[in-house]
Amino acid sequence: MEKVIFMEKKKFKLNIHLIMLLVIIMVLIMIVMKFVRFGRYITQEEIDAIPVPGNAELQTYDNIIPLWAEDDGTFPADDGVTTVLFLGNVFADDKDSPDNPCNLFAEAVGATVYNCAIEDSHMSSFNATPQCTEYPMDVFSFYWLTTVFTMDNRQIVDLAYENMEEIPEELQKSIETLEKLDFRTVDVIYVMYDGSDFLDGRPVTNPENAADPQTFAGAVAAGIELIKGHYPWIRIVVMSPTYAFGVAEDGSYISSDSKVYGGSKLSAYVIQESAVADLLEVSFVDCFYGAIHEDIAADYLIDNIHLNADGKVLVAERMEEALQTGLTE
């Protein structure tokens, strides 16, 4: 009798387990059916195609700081007007257009702006010293350009003009503006060059000379030191290149990480430029990781390097952010 009762209890337990198993299976089937009917996987290609101007997972090298120099009694008095000078090559396109980043910036902050960006110029120089007969555009690279308005080095400009087949009108206007500008009224200088140095194979650094103007980072250092030495009251904001695509032999655009032009990737130029700005205690705006990075570059460039209308707006917003942040800190 006890044996029969034991068998009945065991059979009862087995039925409970079976019921529970069936319930679990039914629930799983319902979940799978609901997913299949109402949802689907999103491919990586679809994710990459979503145009978003920022990515929280990217590390940026922004370092916005106010002017650290102390007034030794020679600084000009505040005239109540925010005056900003722009140098580089990024701002050279359509200077009079309302969608030029400098003009967008001026409208947003109400500043007086002088756009002296020079088309087809580079941060670095091709030669150690300007060889005006061979490569006159060296005169208008960042460091040598700073010698024009800090040391009155007009001689190299005249030599460059003599050896140019045609002198662009905008180039002449920029030089004239720099020579006539009263730098005691200037509050901020923005410096921004695109990825041309990278694409043209100019080196990033010189281990034996940190201020070598033939290198990208060296030219940044040499030019900034010259400006700070002559105009210590001016706040300097260095803006990195945005992303730029490499160009394959067939003319198609490729990832700039897939081709090394001057011994380094484009990201190395940005990182080294950031390090120089930090060392010299000037503001740095990361437009490579913090604005137009590889994942979204096609949405903000008209070709492999030049900004489209949306790209100009994004850069202008970063410029405005740097100005306002530096004023409040």
Disulfide bonds with the S-S distance in Angstrom:
none
